[in-house]
Amino acid sequence: MSDPKEKKNENSVNRSEKIGVYVCYCGGNISDHVDVEKVRDAAEKMPGVVVARTNSFMCSDLGQDLITQDLKDGLIDRVVVASCAPSLHESTFRGAITRANGNPYIYDHANIREHVSWIMHGEKATFKAEKLVGAAVGKAGLLEKLDPIQVNSRKHVTVIGGGIAGLKAALSAADFGLNVVLIEKTPFLGGNAAMLDKIAPFGEKASDLISQLAKSVLEHKNITVKTHCRLVGFDGYIGKFDLSVKTVFTDPSDHEQHPGHFVPFEGVETDTVVEEIIETGAVILATGFKSYRPDHGEYGFGKHKEVITLPDLIKQVGKVEGSSTLELDGRKIRSIAMIHCVGSRQIPGIHKEDENGYLNEYCSRTCCSSVLFMANKIREQFPDTNIYDFYRDIRTYGRGQEDLYDKASENRVVFFRFDATESPQVIPSSDSDYPLQVTVKDGLTFNEEIEVPVDLVVLATGMEAGDISDIVSMMKLPVGTDKFLQEVHPKLAPVEMAVSGVFLAGTCQAPMTIGEACNGAAAAAAKAASLLGKGLVELDPYVAEVDTALCDGTGACVDACLADGALAMVDGKALVTPALCLGCGACVAVCPSRAIDLKGWSLKQYEAMVDMIVAE
Amino acid sequence: MESPDKEKKILILATDSCAYPGADSVGQAHSSYPANTYILRVRAPVMFPEQFYLDCFKKGISGIIIMSCGEECPYEGAYKALATRIDAVYQLMKKQDLDIRRLRLTAICTVCNRAFLKEVNLMNDLVQEIGLPEMD
């Protein structure tokens, strides 16, 4: 990390702007591939630059302090930061400038991580980084102080999905004082959590948890719950979204709909479909997951009725009451094989792809704990039933979860470890006393071939992204390679989406536990509340402005304008109405005298950027 | 590495709401592509007049890819106006004996990693083949 050298930048003599350049190592993410000190040396010689510094993490307090101190000292009046994508830290650095009583718009950003160090390395990466910093410096020299536009926003949030994350998000947002509409496509609240009996690792009843949350939601004066309700349209922008929703009270496939007509043996039919617009300020997505359904024949699933999934087992065991012997479907269950990682951690070339050539390569994160929780429950409630656990790895992460593993050992659950290339085989048993047997090469006993006769095989199926392609398409949401909704950044913006004003809660984002889903939901609600709580949202002031001295009054800009009323001719000169201007710049391109330009993104600035890129 | 003065530079005008995050997504996936690419973030490429493109070539830019939002442009009508303008630029390029393949209008979304890489690689192949633009 270097300090600026003492010598003066001769290229900056006789220039009024004082640009500071701050180049980030990003803890090696950039500096492992780009010679950051060389970039700094080059930046220091660029026109208008008076100081160039580096730091391990420019986004850290120490890094930001470099900027604020230089501003407070009057050393600089414009800032360029070369670091990661601007979507991550543009607001961070603008905030730093504001804290130093500077105008946040005297700032430009060079993306030398996503656009340089993560795609190339060596000299060419350093050269490209220098050029991108140069382009930012070129633009920065022409930056002016701007004031943000303030737009009234609605103190209202819409939560999509009535599972546990949706309930928690709705309740948290309402407690923050926002009005909330929760829409749920089914008649029920609780989602996938309602399919559970007791919840790992501590054993709370899922029904108690959901009932308690749902009661609070249904009784909350700030929350309106709409079940049987689907999103069918999406419009607007942060602070002012209009959501079209359709509520269908009966299944339209039941019979042809004829509102007002007499239906024999039923009565006069009323409107069963209601369409309405929800005016809202932000959206929290809590659309949940779907449980992996094994292929026919995968570990004998579908071929043998004794092979079931973990969710099936939870449901069936939950119904057994007052007996110390486990009987399912009238059969006494003496031994159970539980197989981990079914539909998760799939490996190309080993596991079978789905019909679209896709594999679930991720870990579903919840199944190991859930399997061990059920194994302990069965061993304790039905001591005559033996459990054989076939695993690749045990991933009981998090508070209280490793205890499940220890407890399973105490409960004499028998473990076998298999390699992904040699998964256990489920075949009819050679022992006529048992319907099935599981064979495995056991890594715990130096690859000894083991045959285990069992009454039941339970597949620990993982989580898959829910089918919300209609919502993804409608709201233009980014989706990860794992098909779950993708946040802006897993650490820095974990519940925000790239679409401003849209937040994530729960398992629509990734496989997670109920506790984690509730944490995410509360975070999303807090984000929405901080955004909308003031009743106004500050938007960037990137609108057109006219230099009336240059305006010849041709009216070409008015003809090209894409927003009704944003531009008009007044007394022979073009006049902008900032509140209506979209900031697209369509007017800029057509002005013959270059009298109109876009604040913060001007044509002159782009020309300066290109000049710096081509400069030798 | 090609020396800086001989580098056949590709300018990418990437929209703030679609293609620029798309380029970020390519970086997040650590997918490599040619180093001679310089991505500028733009709100809407409809702001650039015809002369901007010609000036870029005159200054020594070998290829320009406009990565727009296409029909999903957040500014209603902007994409149509842009397409019309690019047609006009092509006419001017022809008059100046500039290979019109040096300028390409595409649509890249926030997760269009493959399309992004394809466009960049195709333009790079082209500029390596036809070299720096020659203009009076």
Interface residues (C-beta under 8 A of the other chain):
Chain A: A85 P86 S87 N111 R113 E114 H115 W118 I119 M120 G122 E123 K124 A125 F127 K128 K131 L132 A135 K476 P478 V479 T481 Q486 A498 Y542 A560 L562 L582 G583 C584 G585 A586 V588 A589 V590 L598 W601 L603 Y606 E607 M609 V610 D611 I613 V614 E616
Chain B: M1 P4 D5 K9 L11 P21 A23 D24 S25 V26 G27 Q28 A29 H30 S31 S32 Y33 A35 N36 T37 Y38 I39 L40 R41 V42 R43 A44 V46 M47 F48 P49 E50 F52 D55 C56 K59 G60 I61 E72 Y75 E76 G77 A78 A81 R85 C109 T110 V111
